[in-house]
Amino acid sequence: MTEPRVEQRSPEGYLLGHSARELDRLGTQARVVDPITRRFFLGAGLAPGMRVLDIGSGAGDVAFLAADIVGESGEVIGVDRVASALEVARSRTQKRSLRHVTFREGDPAAMKFDRPFDAVVSRYVLMFQPDPVAMLRSIAGHLGPRGLIVCHEPHWTPVRSFPTVSSYDQCYDWVERTVLASGTDPHMGLRLHATFIAAGLAAPTMRVEALVGGGTNSVDTATLLADLTETLVPAMERMGVASAAEVDQESLAPRMIEEAVARNGVLVGRLEVGAWARA
């Protein structure tokens, strides 16, 4: 197997970019993954009336999820470095008439706020940081006494499909190799314990879930991977992982589902890992 060419991180440290196509993908991802994140948030202790800081808000999905939990008696401030993503988030906020949700542009590690937060939350953020310990330590500084920090990160487990669905496993391999070659950490989820400790936080409580589906019930699992692959195709080609022709992205999800049905195969997604602790 040819080793992918390793790339330097972008200044933003974000492999996936913020194109219109990527923002659409995030919407699909939110539909599938939000229930898991919600369970992490509720298990961690997010509750009505809390003031919450959402790190790496993008188009706002996690901020909206937190806003639903804390209610109008609470407040959510979302932060992202990319103005175009925040434009989408603000537009969605207006359409939803969410007066207790606002967004600010900037580096959360360097930003100042008028008062501390009851909780800081993030999803798929630390995996893109060159120094996740420093980032976690910095954002924990925005918390008040006994404030709560909650992180949701993936672990791209070796489990793929059973019995083997070759199109799914091949796609999974392409994505994992591309992510690794970019300097992004696809195994950040299981590094959260050590990262919390190194950042000076208490040992976190941790939970893990995964998307699993067999045959015709594998649509969400296949679609999530196919959508991510489509976003990553340009990077795959640059790094020599796979060509657009090999991926054949337009037929990718249907091919995976068709093969899963034919083989009575079960598709297992990445592990979704939640970790939380009090400051």
Buried (B, 14 or more C-beta within 10 A) or exposed (E): EEEBEEBEBEEEBBBBBBEEEBBEBBEBBBEBBBEBBBBBBEEBBBBEEBBBBBBBBBBBBBBBBBBBBBEEEBBBBBBBBBEEBBEBBBEBBEEEEBEBBBBBBEEBBEBEEEEBBBBBBBBBBBBBBEEBBEBBBBBBEBBEEEBBBBBBBBBBBEBBBBEEBBBBBBBBBBBBBBBBBBBBBBBBBBBBBEBBBBBEBEEBBBBBBBBBBBBEBBBBBBBBBBBBBBBBBEBBBBBBBBEEEEBEBEEBBBBBBBBBBEBEBBBBBBBBBBBBBBB
